[in-house]
């Protein structure tokens, strides 16, 4: 019985059962604090990098990546070496204009920022 419990615990803690890095609220992805995440049209999916730097990054902070990522989730390496979460190869960002969970003030900003939906 003890072996069964140990094996079950090991399986449940494996990345096969890992939760998604973000969660869904209504129809969009949000971070752990409920803040809406966005993609930037100028980023190229699958390129492995973000083109949002300097002033852009101050207004659109990168969503940090961590843990085991699979499925639509991956990470890009920023110029400073930090890992940024990506969805279907596109880096993800928060928007400083969103002040509380559920805000979507950055959606369609300058026609290049978009909330993340399936």
Buried (B, 14 or more C-beta within 10 A) or exposed (E): EEEEEEEEEEEEEEEEEBEEBBEEBEEBBBBEEEBBBBBBEEBEEEEEBBEBEEEEBEBBBBBBBEEEBEEBBBBBEBEEEEBBBBBEBBBBBBBEEBEEEEBBEBBEBEEEBBBBEE
